Amino acid sequence: MILYHYTSAAGLYGIMGSKSLWTSDYRFLNDTSEFRHGWRVVLDAVNRAGAEIRTMSTLAWDTIELFRQHDDKVYGFVGSLSSEGDLLSQWRGYNQGRGFSIGFDAGWLQQNAAAQGFDIAPVLYQADEQRAIADKVVRLLIDMLLAGTEEPEGARAQVRTWWPHALKTALVLKNEQIHEERESRLVWVGVSWPQGLKRCRRLG
């Protein structure tokens, strides 16, 4: 299977020169509505399980509320790929009608991504699939709370451990109206800034 990355001439030059693909901080994507959609689906699942979580641990629920208010506590980076190598909407969206579609062997890309802590996950567009995976990630938190921990304020630590899973799920959920993209995403999520990663300000 081939996965394609759409980019400009400058982007291609950078990829060839650095022998790497760059990802973007999810908070600064060109279309921030992409993340808001996925996050809303995940938070809806959290709210559906709210009564159960609060019954198990009010500390866990209070920590969830804290994280919801301060999203800078978790870092996330995404890169866009597509199984479609010649898609008009992609040309328009990423290159103003000009640029390149670079094909990568999916297996090779997955191996190299995993070596650097990234996942490659297909984007989900169907509402029923999105709800199911959001409910699944919330169930993971409930299972963690049921398992318990000997740490002081253990429920708080468990929410902190679980939160990147929630964010990673949100980052692969997009509006059904753009399903033709057939996108897969390079995704990295963590609770601390990745070692060796430098911030780059976009100009222009």
Sequence and secondary structure as in RCSB ss.txt:
>XXXX:A:sequence
MILYHYTSAAGLYGIMGSKSLWTSDYRFLNDTSEFRHGWRVVLDAVNRAGAEIRTMSTLAWDTIELFRQHDDKVY
GFVGSLSSEGDLLSQWRGYNQGRGFSIGFDAGWLQQNAAAQGFDIAPVLYQADEQRAIADKVVRLLIDMLLAGTE
EPEGARAQVRTWWPHALKTALVLKNEQIHEERESRLVWVGVSWPQGLKRCRRLG
>XXXX:A:secstr
 EEEEEE HHHHHHHHHHTS   EEGGG S THHHHHHHHHHHHHHHHTHHHHHHH HHHHHHHHHHHH GGGSE
EEEEEEES SS HHHHHHHHTT  EEEEEEHHHHHHHHHHTT EEEE B  HHHHHHHHHHHHHHHHHHHHH  S
STTHHHHHHHHHHHHHHHHHTTB  GGGGGG EEEEEEEESS  TT        
